[in-house]
Amino acid sequence: MIYDIPDPFATFVANKYSNAKGMVYDFFTKEWYLKTACCGEELYAPNKKTLTKIRLYHSRNECLNGY
């Protein structure tokens, strides 16, 4: 008999990131949006570059108070 023992680290990582989306493009509004990991607020921008800048500013200055 062969017993398959699941790897606990692989199971942890799979469960941790199971509902992570990242940047999502909304076709109807023609905007990118992202739900931040730090506070759960939704950010919107016309393109990915702007959304990245908004995300970095938000997480560094608004949520973490200028870490």
N, C-alpha and C positions, 0 to 999 in steps of 0.2 A: 504494500500500500504506500502511496505517496501522499503526504500531507502538505498542502500548500498553506504556508503561514504568511499572512499579509504583512507587508512592510508598514509599520506604524507611521513612519515619517511620510511615506508616499500617500497614505490615507489622510494624514493631517493636512498636507498641502492641497490635496484634491478637494477636501471639504472646506478649507479656508478660502480658496479662490473659486468656489463653485458658482457663485452669483456675481462675480466681478465682470463688469462690462467694459469699462474704459470709455473712450470717446465714441459717441453714437451720432450718426448723421440723420437728421430728420428731413426727409425728402419734401414734405409739404411746406414747412416753414423755411427750408433751405438754410438751416442752422445746425451747428454742432452743439451737442450738450454733454455734460459730464456731471455725475453725482460725486461730490468730493468724499474722500475717505476720512478726512479729519473731522468733519462735522455733518456730512450728509446733505449739504446745500447743493442745489443744482445751479450750474453755471452754463451760460449760453454765449456763443460767439459765431460770427459769420464764417470763420475758417479755422483750421486746426492750429495754425501758428498763433493766432490771437487767443484761442482757448488755452493754449499752453501758457502764454504770458499771464492771462487772467488767473489760471490755476496756481501758478507759482506765487503771484502777488497775494492772492487770497490766503493760501496756506502759510506763507511766511509772515505776512503783516497783519492779517485780520484774525486768523485762528490762533496762531502761535505767538502773536505780539512781537514780531521781529526777532525770533529766536536768535 
